[in-house]
């Protein structure tokens, strides 16, 4: 909030600072009153307010007129608060740096908001028995990350975080029993009808099972199938024993017998798709929690945040590819990012990322032609890692 106040205070003190903030949008401000006031200041400058062309002291009308204009769209803004904003600005010429702080906060908030939407969509899909909502939300989040990278002036590329957020995929309690039953039924069908492995082995993986023990048992089935050995409850128990699953407590002979007993006819492909659908929604929810955890890390700059978020979305992309292979759904064609009038030019991005300089700011005429080279050098610590 202090950065937002400092930006507005700098513009109230010096309207020419708006020429340095063309890349900053009203929706980058968190508080509605700040968004309304910044919109009003830009409008007054665009309409040719006398203060924008004044060479001497800024007339008081610049402050009062901006408050009147903003008051049309938001309540609670007074001239007293405008003067509070003026006192909150240490140095008006540092407006681009204050604006960079506001943009950093906006990027963190935006990433967190879309991560929450992805998580909500995944949870809703679990209850509906669907995956489309989660996949659409994941596409939106990936698109937002790409757009934010362009606004920040970096290339979006997945980069592993130093310590990836630890998230455990979970299934709502209401659906957990059904998911476990589907997994047991699938394993029983595969043990009783080994040819069913041909229907699922190309896209179903052990990690798609919510129960780790079920995943390990599927791994045993896959190993027997890969070696061309016969599959039945005895050979399956033998493979599980060879892998140490009985010794370490992952499975017990009674559990395996219970899975294989009482199985009726079933379709391995249909059951595999149900397991795969559950895997998609669990992975989407886990990815959303990981992205949100990154967005809440105030130590991460926008560049690393965006690249780390793209990285933690990778497992969802991999599961989605196998889901499309299982269901025969065509892969969506990559969409080119839509042009945006708010996307800053490179020189504006560089000016936004430049550190403040003790020297006097360049005149507006020079800034309109592009930022000076000395101000265009981005600090290494703010670049993508």
C-alpha positions as CSV (number, residue, x, y, z in Angstrom):
1,X,0.0,0.0,0.0
2,X,2.9,2.4,0.7
3,X,4.2,1.9,-2.8
4,X,0.7,2.7,-4.2
5,X,0.5,5.8,-2.1
6,X,4.0,6.9,-3.2
7,X,3.1,6.5,-6.9
8,X,0.0,8.6,-6.5
9,X,1.7,11.1,-4.4
10,X,4.5,11.6,-6.9
11,X,2.0,12.2,-9.7
12,X,0.0,14.7,-7.6
13,X,3.3,16.5,-6.9
14,X,4.5,16.3,-10.5
15,X,2.0,15.5,-13.3
16,X,4.9,14.9,-15.7
17,X,5.7,11.7,-13.8
18,X,2.8,10.1,-15.7
19,X,5.0,10.1,-18.8
20,X,7.2,7.6,-17.0
21,X,4.3,5.4,-16.0
22,X,2.6,4.6,-19.3
23,X,3.2,0.9,-18.6
24,X,1.3,1.0,-15.3
25,X,-2.4,0.3,-15.5
26,X,-5.1,1.2,-12.9
27,X,-5.9,-2.4,-12.3
28,X,-2.4,-2.9,-11.0
29,X,-3.4,-1.1,-7.9
30,X,-4.9,-3.2,-5.1
31,X,-7.1,-0.7,-3.4
32,X,-10.2,0.5,-5.4
33,X,-9.7,4.1,-4.3
34,X,-6.1,4.1,-5.7
35,X,-7.3,2.6,-8.9
36,X,-10.0,5.3,-9.3
37,X,-7.5,8.1,-8.5
38,X,-4.9,6.8,-10.9
39,X,-7.5,6.5,-13.6
40,X,-8.6,10.1,-12.9
41,X,-5.1,11.4,-13.1
42,X,-4.5,9.8,-16.4
43,X,-7.8,11.1,-17.8
44,X,-7.0,14.7,-16.7
45,X,-3.6,14.5,-18.3
46,X,-5.1,13.1,-21.5
47,X,-7.8,15.8,-21.6
48,X,-5.1,18.5,-21.4
49,X,-5.4,19.7,-17.8
50,X,-3.4,23.0,-17.4
51,X,-1.3,21.4,-14.7
52,X,0.2,18.9,-17.1
53,X,1.7,21.7,-19.1
54,X,2.7,24.0,-16.2
55,X,6.4,24.9,-16.0
56,X,6.2,26.3,-12.4
57,X,4.6,25.1,-9.3
58,X,1.7,22.6,-9.7
59,X,-1.6,24.4,-9.2
60,X,-3.9,23.2,-6.5
61,X,-6.6,22.5,-9.1
62,X,-4.6,19.4,-10.2
63,X,-5.3,17.8,-6.8
64,X,-8.9,19.0,-6.4
65,X,-9.9,18.2,-9.9
66,X,-8.4,14.7,-9.7
67,X,-10.3,14.1,-6.4
68,X,-13.6,15.3,-8.0
69,X,-13.0,13.0,-11.1
70,X,-12.2,10.0,-9.0
71,X,-15.1,10.6,-6.6
72,X,-17.5,9.9,-9.5
73,X,-16.4,6.2,-9.5
74,X,-15.5,5.4,-5.9
75,X,-16.7,6.5,-2.5
76,X,-14.6,7.7,0.4
77,X,-12.0,9.7,-1.4
78,X,-11.4,13.2,0.1
79,X,-9.0,16.0,-0.4
80,X,-7.5,15.2,2.9
81,X,-6.6,11.7,1.7
82,X,-5.1,13.3,-1.4
83,X,-2.8,15.4,0.8
84,X,-1.9,12.2,2.7
85,X,-0.8,10.7,-0.5
86,X,1.4,13.7,-1.2
87,X,3.1,13.4,2.1
88,X,3.6,9.6,1.5
89,X,5.9,10.3,-1.5
90,X,9.6,10.7,-0.5
91,X,10.8,11.9,-3.9
92,X,8.5,12.4,-6.9
93,X,11.3,11.6,-9.4
94,X,11.4,8.0,-8.1
95,X,7.9,7.3,-9.5
96,X,9.1,4.6,-11.9
97,X,10.6,2.6,-9.0
98,X,7.4,3.0,-6.9
99,X,5.5,1.9,-9.9
100,X,7.7,-1.2,-10.3
101,X,6.8,-2.1,-6.7
102,X,3.1,-1.8,-7.5
103,X,3.5,-3.9,-10.6
104,X,5.3,-6.6,-8.6
105,X,2.5,-6.7,-6.1
106,X,-0.1,-6.9,-8.9
107,X,1.7,-9.9,-10.5
108,X,1.8,-11.8,-7.2
109,X,-1.9,-11.1,-6.6
110,X,-2.9,-12.1,-10.1
111,X,-1.0,-15.4,-10.0
112,X,-2.5,-16.2,-6.6
113,X,-6.0,-15.4,-7.8
114,X,-5.8,-17.6,-10.9
115,X,-4.2,-20.4,-8.8
116,X,-7.2,-20.3,-6.5
117,X,-9.6,-20.4,-9.5
118,X,-7.8,-23.5,-10.8
119,X,-8.0,-25.2,-7.4
120,X,-11.8,-24.4,-7.2
121,X,-12.3,-25.7,-10.8
122,X,-10.5,-29.0,-10.0
123,X,-12.5,-29.5,-6.8
124,X,-15.7,-28.9,-8.7
125,X,-14.7,-31.3,-11.5
126,X,-14.1,-34.0,-8.9
127,X,-17.7,-33.7,-7.8
128,X,-19.0,-33.6,-11.3
129,X,-16.9,-36.4,-12.6
130,X,-15.3,-34.2,-15.2
131,X,-12.0,-32.6,-16.1
132,X,-12.8,-29.9,-18.6
133,X,-13.2,-27.1,-16.0
134,X,-9.8,-27.7,-14.5
135,X,-8.1,-28.0,-17.9
136,X,-9.7,-24.7,-19.0
137,X,-8.6,-23.0,-15.8
138,X,-5.1,-24.4,-16.3
139,X,-5.0,-22.9,-19.8
140,X,-6.1,-19.6,-18.5
141,X,-3.4,-19.6,-15.8
142,X,-0.7,-20.5,-18.3
143,X,-1.9,-17.7,-20.6
144,X,-1.9,-15.2,-17.7
145,X,1.7,-16.2,-16.8
146,X,2.8,-15.7,-20.4
147,X,1.1,-12.3,-20.5
148,X,2.6,-11.2,-17.2
149,X,6.1,-12.2,-18.4
150,X,5.6,-10.0,-21.5
151,X,4.5,-7.1,-19.3
152,X,7.5,-7.6,-17.0
153,X,9.8,-7.8,-20.0
154,X,11.0,-11.4,-19.6
155,X,10.8,-14.6,-21.6
156,X,8.4,-17.1,-20.0
157,X,10.2,-20.4,-19.5
158,X,9.8,-23.1,-16.9
159,X,12.5,-23.0,-14.3
160,X,12.6,-25.4,-11.3
161,X,12.3,-23.6,-8.0
162,X,15.2,-24.2,-5.6
163,X,12.9,-25.9,-3.1
164,X,9.7,-27.0,-4.9
165,X,6.5,-26.5,-2.8
166,X,5.5,-29.8,-1.3
167,X,1.9,-30.6,-2.0
168,X,0.1,-33.9,-1.6
169,X,-2.7,-34.6,-4.1
170,X,-5.9,-35.2,-2.3
171,X,-9.4,-36.3,-3.2
172,X,-12.5,-35.0,-1.4
173,X,-13.7,-37.5,1.2
174,X,-17.0,-37.9,-0.5
175,X,-15.3,-39.2,-3.6
176,X,-12.3,-40.9,-2.0
177,X,-14.1,-44.2,-1.4
178,X,-15.3,-44.3,-5.0
179,X,-11.8,-43.6,-6.4
180,X,-10.3,-46.4,-4.2
181,X,-13.0,-48.8,-5.4
182,X,-12.4,-48.0,-9.0
183,X,-8.7,-48.6,-8.5
184,X,-9.2,-51.9,-6.8
185,X,-11.7,-53.0,-9.5
186,X,-9.2,-52.1,-12.3
187,X,-6.4,-54.0,-10.6
188,X,-8.6,-57.0,-10.2
189,X,-9.7,-56.9,-13.8
190,X,-6.1,-56.7,-15.0
191,X,-5.1,-59.6,-12.8
192,X,-8.0,-61.7,-14.1
193,X,-7.8,-60.5,-17.7
194,X,-4.2,-59.9,-18.5
195,X,-5.0,-58.8,-22.1
196,X,-6.5,-55.7,-20.5
197,X,-3.0,-54.4,-20.0
198,X,-2.8,-53.7,-23.7
199,X,-5.7,-51.3,-23.3
200,X,-4.2,-49.1,-20.6
201,X,-0.4,-49.6,-20.5
202,X,0.2,-46.9,-23.1
203,X,-1.2,-44.1,-21.0
204,X,-1.9,-45.2,-17.4
205,X,1.0,-44.8,-14.9
206,X,1.5,-45.9,-11.3
207,X,1.4,-42.3,-10.2
208,X,-2.2,-41.9,-11.5
209,X,-3.4,-44.1,-8.6
210,X,-4.6,-42.2,-5.5
211,X,-3.5,-45.0,-3.2
212,X,0.3,-45.5,-3.4
213,X,-0.2,-49.2,-2.7
214,X,-2.5,-49.6,-5.7
215,X,0.1,-47.7,-7.8
216,X,2.8,-50.1,-6.8
217,X,0.6,-53.1,-7.6
218,X,0.0,-51.7,-11.0
219,X,3.7,-51.3,-11.4
220,X,4.1,-55.0,-10.7
221,X,1.4,-55.8,-13.4
222,X,3.3,-53.6,-15.8
223,X,6.6,-55.3,-15.1
224,X,5.1,-58.8,-15.7
225,X,3.4,-57.6,-18.9
226,X,6.7,-56.0,-20.1
227,X,8.6,-59.2,-19.5
228,X,6.0,-61.3,-21.2
229,X,5.4,-63.4,-18.1
230,X,2.0,-64.9,-17.2
231,X,-0.2,-62.7,-15.0
232,X,-2.5,-64.1,-12.2
233,X,-2.9,-63.6,-8.5
234,X,0.1,-65.9,-7.7
235,X,2.6,-64.3,-10.1
236,X,1.4,-60.9,-9.0
237,X,2.0,-61.8,-5.4
238,X,5.4,-63.2,-6.4
239,X,6.3,-59.9,-8.2
240,X,5.2,-57.8,-5.2
241,X,7.3,-59.9,-2.9
242,X,10.4,-59.6,-5.2
243,X,10.0,-55.8,-5.1
244,X,9.9,-55.8,-1.3
245,X,6.3,-54.5,-1.1
246,X,5.3,-57.1,1.4
247,X,8.4,-56.6,3.6
248,X,8.1,-52.8,3.9
249,X,4.4,-52.9,4.6
250,X,3.2,-51.3,1.4
251,X,1.0,-54.3,0.7
252,X,0.0,-57.5,2.5
253,X,-0.9,-60.8,1.1
254,X,-4.4,-60.4,2.5
255,X,-4.9,-57.1,0.7
256,X,-3.8,-58.5,-2.6
257,X,-6.0,-61.5,-2.2
258,X,-8.9,-59.3,-1.3
259,X,-8.4,-57.3,-4.5
260,X,-8.3,-60.3,-6.7
261,X,-11.2,-62.2,-5.1
262,X,-14.7,-61.8,-6.2
263,X,-14.0,-59.9,-9.4
264,X,-16.6,-59.9,-12.1
265,X,-16.4,-58.9,-15.8
266,X,-15.2,-55.4,-16.4
267,X,-13.6,-53.1,-19.0
268,X,-10.0,-52.3,-18.2
269,X,-10.1,-49.3,-20.6
270,X,-13.3,-47.8,-19.0
271,X,-12.0,-48.3,-15.5
272,X,-8.6,-46.9,-16.5
273,X,-10.2,-43.8,-17.8
274,X,-12.0,-43.3,-14.5
275,X,-8.6,-43.6,-12.6
276,X,-7.1,-41.3,-15.2
277,X,-9.8,-38.7,-14.7
278,X,-9.2,-38.7,-11.0
279,X,-5.5,-38.3,-11.6
280,X,-6.1,-35.2,-13.7
281,X,-8.2,-33.4,-11.1
282,X,-5.8,-34.3,-8.3
283,X,-2.8,-33.1,-10.2
284,X,-4.6,-29.9,-11.2
285,X,-5.4,-29.2,-7.5
286,X,-1.9,-30.0,-6.4
287,X,-0.4,-27.7,-9.1
288,X,-2.8,-24.9,-8.1
289,X,-1.7,-25.2,-4.5
290,X,2.0,-25.1,-5.5
291,X,1.5,-22.0,-7.7
292,X,-0.4,-20.3,-4.9
293,X,2.4,-21.1,-2.4
294,X,4.9,-19.5,-4.9
295,X,2.8,-16.4,-5.3
296,X,2.6,-16.0,-1.5
297,X,6.4,-16.0,-1.3
298,X,7.3,-12.3,-1.0
299,X,11.0,-13.0,-1.6
300,X,10.3,-14.1,-5.2
301,X,10.6,-11.5,-7.9
302,X,8.1,-11.5,-10.7
303,X,10.5,-13.1,-13.2
304,X,11.3,-16.1,-11.0
305,X,7.7,-16.4,-9.8
306,X,6.4,-16.7,-13.3
307,X,9.0,-19.2,-14.4
308,X,8.7,-21.3,-11.3
309,X,4.9,-21.3,-11.7
310,X,5.2,-22.5,-15.3
311,X,7.5,-25.3,-14.1
312,X,5.0,-26.6,-11.4
313,X,2.3,-26.7,-14.0
314,X,4.4,-29.2,-16.0
315,X,3.0,-32.3,-14.3
316,X,-0.5,-31.3,-15.2
317,X,0.5,-30.9,-18.8
318,X,2.0,-34.4,-18.8
319,X,-1.2,-35.9,-17.2
320,X,-3.4,-34.0,-19.6
321,X,-1.4,-35.4,-22.6
322,X,-2.0,-39.0,-21.4
323,X,-5.7,-38.2,-20.7
324,X,-6.1,-37.0,-24.3
325,X,-4.4,-40.2,-25.5
326,X,-6.7,-42.3,-23.3
327,X,-9.9,-40.7,-24.5
328,X,-8.9,-39.9,-28.0
329,X,-9.5,-36.2,-27.6
330,X,-7.5,-34.0,-29.9
331,X,-4.8,-31.8,-28.4
332,X,-5.7,-28.1,-28.4
333,X,-3.8,-26.1,-30.9
334,X,-1.5,-23.5,-29.2
335,X,-3.0,-20.1,-29.4
336,X,-1.0,-17.0,-30.1
337,X,-1.2,-14.4,-27.4
338,X,-3.8,-11.8,-28.2
339,X,-2.4,-8.3,-28.6
340,X,-3.1,-5.9,-25.8
341,X,-3.0,-2.1,-25.8
342,X,-1.6,-2.3,-22.2
343,X,1.5,-4.2,-23.1
344,X,4.4,-1.9,-22.5
345,X,7.1,-1.2,-25.1
346,X,10.6,-2.5,-24.2
347,X,11.9,1.0,-23.4
348,X,9.0,1.4,-20.9
349,X,9.7,-1.9,-19.3
350,X,13.3,-1.0,-18.9
351,X,12.5,2.3,-17.4
352,X,10.1,0.6,-15.0
353,X,12.8,-1.9,-13.9
354,X,15.6,0.7,-13.6
355,X,16.8,1.7,-10.2
356,X,16.3,5.3,-9.1
357,X,19.2,7.6,-9.9
358,X,20.4,10.5,-7.8
359,X,20.6,12.6,-10.9
360,X,17.7,14.8,-12.0
361,X,15.1,13.2,-14.2
362,X,15.4,13.7,-17.9
363,X,12.9,16.2,-19.5
364,X,9.7,14.7,-20.9
365,X,10.8,15.3,-24.5
366,X,13.7,13.0,-24.0
367,X,11.6,10.3,-22.3
368,X,9.1,10.3,-25.2
369,X,11.9,9.1,-27.5
370,X,13.0,6.3,-25.2
371,X,14.7,5.8,-21.9
372,X,18.4,6.8,-21.6
373,X,20.8,3.8,-21.8
374,X,21.9,4.3,-18.2
375,X,18.3,4.0,-17.0
376,X,17.6,1.1,-19.2
377,X,20.0,-1.3,-17.5
378,X,18.0,-3.8,-15.5
379,X,19.4,-4.9,-12.2
380,X,20.6,-8.5,-12.4
381,X,18.6,-9.4,-9.3
382,X,15.4,-8.5,-11.0
383,X,15.9,-10.5,-14.2
384,X,14.6,-14.0,-14.8
385,X,16.6,-16.8,-13.2
